[in-house]
């Protein structure tokens, strides 16, 4: 029996299998509001047969958006627009839904990738002043962000809580807090971005303080039983940056606070990063967190083949795998993985007749009459 297609439980949330669709920014919202593109994009991913779909990085404030096109959950209009999409998925697809709550920090106010991805200056149309742990830009030549004071930290914490409350009202099943890829919470963790001299900077304990405060606030605002977890970059891939030892220490603190899992990725805080790409190149970081912390881990990063994903779970390297680009290229990746691994997968009844004859037991619950 396939390990990849074994059920998985996060707190009180039961998932059909160990396949997670990672959050993928679409840069296609209007003032934070989901639109028709999100209905199409998320709708077809929801029919994929994966166990969990995590909505893209969703900003907790307008200034926390990566780009002007980022999805948001900071206004009633945002909540209503996303509710339309969530409602359509709920009515038609048996998949768990989570949202990744995020603040981009100094990497905000940026163009979409297909427009170059460079940062808007605050005085340019579409741009705004960014904020960060310290007045240190992400890249040379970018605008210097405003260093957050105590009032700013309190405001951001409140914004995370308000977004979590909106996520609960929408009926979302879980929350992933974005602490990776060089965005605000990662900026606090990394000594490359955090140059503070107060209780939020300097030592590892101090640099972890604000991300942990945000986790505590979100966990307290979201119903018991609904899982809250964090995505963490396990290393900056830059000397003297955030590293796996810090990741293990942070994960231990998160475990004490009721964190349901750690979604382990890498990089993003510095353009100087030197990443050594290879199939499954980030999996060893997830394996180490799982072994040393005892929290469930989600592995990501060039996991493209069903047999590769199966081996990661079977060998205990992670509890689940997440895929992103692979499922954009093949939105039926879980179907094809189930066929290769001799497993079953859920599919909409409208699609049952697509089941290949050689895989007569691929789809669960298939009973077709002739006409």
C-alpha positions in Angstrom: 0.0 0.0 0.0 1.3 3.4 -1.0 2.7 5.5 1.9 2.0 8.7 -0.1 -1.7 8.0 -0.2 -2.1 7.1 3.5 -4.4 9.4 5.4 -2.8 12.1 7.5 -4.1 14.1 10.5 -3.1 17.6 11.5 -4.7 18.4 14.9 -8.3 17.5 14.3 -8.1 17.9 10.5 -8.2 14.7 8.6 -6.5 14.7 5.2 -7.0 12.0 2.5 -3.3 11.7 1.6 0.1 13.2 2.1 0.1 15.5 -1.0 0.0 19.2 -0.2 -0.3 21.9 -2.9 2.1 24.6 -1.8 1.1 28.2 -1.8 1.9 29.9 -5.1 1.5 33.7 -5.6 -0.5 34.6 -8.6 -0.1 38.4 -8.6 -3.6 38.7 -10.0 -5.7 40.2 -7.2 -7.2 43.7 -7.3 -6.7 45.7 -4.1 -6.2 42.3 -2.3 -9.5 40.9 -3.7 -9.6 37.5 -5.3 -11.1 37.5 -8.8 -12.1 35.2 -11.7 -8.5 34.1 -12.1 -8.5 32.7 -8.6 -11.7 30.9 -9.2 -10.3 29.2 -12.3 -6.8 28.6 -10.9 -7.8 27.4 -7.4 -10.8 25.6 -8.8 -8.9 23.3 -11.0 -6.2 22.6 -8.3 -9.0 21.7 -5.9 -10.1 18.9 -8.3 -6.6 17.5 -8.4 -7.0 14.8 -5.7 -4.4 16.3 -3.4 -5.1 16.1 0.4 -4.5 19.8 1.1 -4.5 23.0 -0.9 -2.8 26.0 0.7 -3.9 29.4 -0.8 -1.1 31.7 -1.9 0.7 34.1 0.3 -2.2 36.3 1.6 -1.3 39.6 2.9 -2.5 40.7 6.4 -2.3 44.4 5.4 -2.0 46.5 2.2 1.6 47.4 3.0 2.3 43.7 3.6 1.6 42.7 0.0 4.6 41.5 -2.1 3.0 43.3 -5.1 0.0 45.4 -5.9 -1.6 42.2 -7.3 -1.2 40.1 -4.1 -4.2 38.4 -2.5 -5.2 40.0 0.8 -7.4 39.2 3.8 -7.4 42.6 5.5 -10.8 44.1 4.5 -14.4 43.1 4.3 -14.2 43.3 0.5 -11.2 40.9 0.5 -13.0 38.5 2.8 -16.2 38.6 0.6 -14.2 38.1 -2.6 -12.2 35.1 -1.2 -15.4 33.7 0.3 -16.9 33.4 -3.2 -13.9 31.3 -4.3 -13.9 29.2 -1.1 -17.6 28.6 -1.4 -17.4 27.3 -4.9 -14.6 24.9 -3.9 -16.5 23.7 -0.9 -19.5 22.9 -3.0 -17.6 20.9 -5.6 -14.3 19.5 -4.3 -13.5 17.2 -1.4 -10.2 18.9 -0.4 -9.0 20.6 2.7 -8.3 24.3 2.4 -5.7 26.4 4.3 -4.4 29.9 3.8 -0.9 31.2 4.1 -0.9 34.5 6.0 2.0 36.7 5.2 3.7 40.1 5.5 6.4 40.8 2.9 8.3 43.3 5.0 11.2 44.9 3.0 10.4 42.7 -0.1 7.0 44.4 -0.5 6.1 47.0 -3.2 7.4 44.8 -6.0 6.4 44.2 -9.6 5.0 40.9 -10.7 7.6 38.4 -12.0 6.5 38.9 -15.6 7.2 42.6 -15.2 10.7 41.9 -13.9 10.0 41.5 -10.2 11.9 44.7 -9.3 10.8 46.9 -6.4 8.7 50.0 -7.0 10.0 53.1 -5.3 7.6 54.6 -2.8 6.9 57.6 -5.1 6.2 55.5 -8.2 2.6 54.5 -9.2 1.9 51.2 -7.6 4.6 51.6 -5.0 4.6 52.2 -1.2 7.1 52.6 1.6 8.1 49.2 3.0 8.7 48.3 6.6 11.1 45.8 8.1 13.0 44.8 11.4 15.8 47.2 10.4 16.5 50.0 7.9 18.3 47.6 5.6 17.1 47.1 2.0 16.8 43.6 0.5 19.1 44.4 -2.4 21.5 47.2 -3.2 19.8 50.2 -4.7 16.4 49.4 -3.3 14.5 51.9 -1.1 15.5 51.7 2.6 12.6 50.3 4.6 11.2 51.9 7.7 12.5 50.1 10.9 9.5 48.9 12.8 9.0 50.5 16.3 6.9 48.9 19.1 3.7 50.4 17.8 4.4 49.0 14.4 5.1 45.5 15.8 1.8 45.7 17.8 -0.1 46.7 14.6 1.3 43.8 12.6 0.5 41.4 15.3 -3.1 42.7 15.4 -3.3 42.4 11.6 -2.3 38.8 11.7 -5.0 38.1 14.3 -7.6 40.0 12.3 -6.7 37.9 9.2 -6.9 34.7 11.2 -10.3 35.6 12.4 -11.4 36.3 8.8 -10.0 32.9 7.8 -12.1 31.2 10.4 -15.2 33.1 9.3 -14.5 31.8 5.7 -14.5 28.3 7.1 -10.9 27.6 6.1 -9.4 24.5 7.7 -6.0 25.7 8.7 -3.5 28.5 8.7 0.1 28.5 7.6 2.1 31.4 8.9 4.7 32.6 6.3 8.1 32.7 8.1 10.2 31.9 5.0 11.5 33.2 1.7 12.8 36.5 3.0 9.5 38.0 4.0 8.9 39.8 7.3 9.1 37.0 9.9 12.1 35.5 8.2 13.7 39.0 8.2 13.4 39.0 12.0 15.0 35.5 12.2 18.0 36.2 9.9 21.0 38.2 11.2 21.4 39.3 7.6 18.2 41.4 7.8 17.8 41.9 11.5 20.3 44.5 12.9 18.1 45.6 15.9 19.6 46.4 19.3 16.5 45.8 21.3 14.8 42.6 22.6 13.9 41.7 19.0 17.4 41.6 17.7 20.9 40.2 18.4 20.7 36.8 20.1 18.8 33.8 18.6 16.3 34.1 21.4 15.6 37.7 20.6 15.4 37.2 16.8 12.9 34.4 17.3 10.8 36.6 19.7 8.5 38.4 17.2 7.8 35.4 14.9 6.8 33.4 18.1 4.6 36.3 19.3 2.8 36.2 16.0 2.4 32.5 16.1 1.0 32.7 19.6 -1.5 35.4 18.6 -2.7 33.5 15.6 -3.0 30.3 17.4 -5.1 31.9 20.1 -7.3 33.6 17.5 -8.0 30.4 15.5 -10.3 27.7 16.9 -8.9 24.8 18.9 -8.6 21.7 16.6 -8.0 23.7 13.5 -4.2 23.4 12.8 -1.8 26.4 12.7 1.7 25.8 11.4 4.6 27.8 10.0 6.6 27.7 6.8 10.3 28.3 7.6 13.4 28.7 5.4 15.8 26.3 7.0 18.9 28.1 5.7 19.6 31.4 4.0 22.4 29.8 1.8 24.6 32.7 2.9 27.5 32.5 5.4 26.5 33.9 8.8 22.8 33.9 7.9 19.9 31.9 9.3 20.7 28.2 9.4 19.4 24.7 10.2 20.5 25.0 13.8 18.3 28.1 14.3 15.5 26.3 12.4 15.6 23.4 14.8 15.6 25.7 17.8 12.6 27.7 16.4 10.8 24.5 15.6 11.2 23.3 19.2 9.7 26.5 20.5 6.8 26.3 18.1 6.1 22.7 19.2 5.7 23.9 22.8 3.2 26.4 21.5 0.9 23.9 19.7 2.3 24.2 16.2 0.8 21.4 14.1 3.7 21.1 11.6 6.7 22.7 10.0 6.7 23.3 6.2 10.4 23.3 5.4 11.8 25.3 2.5 15.0 27.5 2.2 16.4 30.8 1.0 14.9 34.1 0.0 16.3 36.6 2.4 19.4 37.7 0.3 20.2 38.0 -3.4 23.7 36.6 -2.4 22.2 33.2 -1.7 24.1 30.3 -3.4 21.5 27.4 -3.6 22.7 24.0 -4.7 19.8 22.7 -6.7 19.1 19.0 -7.1 16.0 16.8 -7.0 14.7 16.9 -3.4 17.5 19.3 -2.4 15.5 20.6 0.6 14.3 17.3 1.9 17.3 16.7 4.3 16.3 19.9 6.2 12.8 18.6 6.7 14.2 15.2 7.7 16.4 16.8 10.4 13.6 18.9 11.8 11.4 15.8 12.0 14.1 13.8 13.7 15.3 16.4 16.2 12.0 18.1 17.0 9.4 15.4 16.6 6.9 17.7 14.8 5.3 16.6 11.5 7.2 18.1 8.6 6.2 18.9 5.0 9.0 18.7 2.5 9.2 20.8 -0.7 11.7 21.5 -3.4 12.1 19.8 -6.8 9.9 16.9 -5.8 8.5 16.0 -9.2 8.2 12.2 -9.5 5.6 10.0 -7.7 8.3 7.4 -6.9 10.5 10.1 -5.4 7.6 11.4 -3.3 6.7 7.9 -2.2 10.3 7.2 -1.0 10.4 10.4 1.0 7.3 9.4 3.0 8.2 5.7 3.2 11.7 6.4 4.5 10.5 8.7 7.2 12.2 11.8 5.7 9.0 13.8 6.0 5.3 13.3 6.8 4.0 14.9 3.7 5.3 16.5 0.5 4.2 19.7 -1.2 4.4 20.4 -4.8 4.1 23.7 -6.7 5.5 24.1 -10.2 4.9 20.3 -10.8 1.2 20.6 -10.3 0.9 23.8 -12.4 2.4 21.8 -15.2 0.3 18.7 -14.5 -2.9 19.6 -12.5 -3.7 15.9 -12.3 -0.4 15.0 -10.7 -2.0 13.1 -7.8 -4.1 11.1 -10.2 -1.0 10.1 -12.1 0.9 9.4 -8.9 -1.9 7.1 -7.6 -1.9 5.2 -10.9 1.8 4.6 -10.7 1.8 3.7 -7.1 -1.3 1.4 -7.2 -3.3 3.7 -4.9 -6.8 5.3 -5.0 -7.6 9.0 -5.3 -10.7 11.1 -5.1 -12.0 12.6 -8.3 -15.3 14.4 -9.2 -17.9 12.0 -10.4 -18.2 14.1 -13.6 -14.6 12.9 -14.4 -15.0 9.3 -13.4 -15.4 8.1 -17.0 -11.8 9.4 -17.8 -10.4 6.6 -15.7 -8.1 4.5 -18.0 -9.2 0.9 -18.4 -5.9 -0.4 -17.1 -6.5 1.5 -13.8 -10.1 0.3 -13.1 -9.7 1.0 -9.3 -8.0 4.3 -9.5 -10.9 6.5 -8.5 -12.6 5.9 -5.2 -16.3 5.1 -5.3 -16.6 4.8 -9.1 -19.9 3.2 -10.3 -20.8 4.0 -13.9 -23.8 3.0 -15.8 -24.1 2.9 -19.6 -26.4 5.0 -21.8 
